[in-house]
């Protein structure tokens, strides 16, 4: 019995370590971005900041190449990387993201900082949710994230006469997403929790009331996006999204206990 628990224990430790590594990388990334932003925000240290960005681009490029070489070696030597954190794929992915971020900073500077100050912590939280919560809550959290981002864009667009078209674009994106989720969830429900894409079959271990939540949540989020788009309460709609996610997070956390 104890022997049978060893692989499961190893898997749990592996997942825990993965989550910790992702959280550490995202936190480190935010702190690094804060340091770079402080340098380029100051007229005296601006050139130093740009030089630091160039160095970080170079380091990221070297990391991408190293990741590629590691991947090639692992494939060539048939190395099993299923329970390893430092792998060619992970190194390649990490440094590719880093390279994209610092190239964007080099060309666009301040708007990029704002985006990634929000995006990196969000990535860490969603990664934790993916590995810790039920599959339906992962989808629910994703619904809320999309709605919050669209509402943020709507709020900014409404304050400028030149970007009003973005409001309609955001509404269109949310409606398309709503229809897509309803179609996909309906197919999964009809196939008893499975979804076939080409020759691959994906199994979803949804709980009893999952389908209700997966149908209701995108509808609620779409309504909030519509309210934010065609009234002056986009900010309050964002708070409503956050409140909805908080309540559902508490519910699913209790279910895990």
Secondary structure, DSSP 8 states (H G I E B T S, - for coil): -HHHHHHHHHHHHHHHHHHHHHHHHHHHHHHHHHHHHHHHHSTTTHHHHHHHHHHHHHHHHHHHHHHHHHHHHHHHTT---TT-SS-HHHHHHHHHHHHHHHHHHHHHTHHHHHHHHHHHHHHHHHHHHHHHS-HHHHHHHHHHHHHHHHHHHHHHHHT-GGGTHHHHHHHHHHHHHHHHHHHHHHHHHHTTSEEEETTEEEE----TTHHHHHHHHHHHHHHHHHHHHHSS-HHHHHHHHHHHHHHHHHHHHHHH-
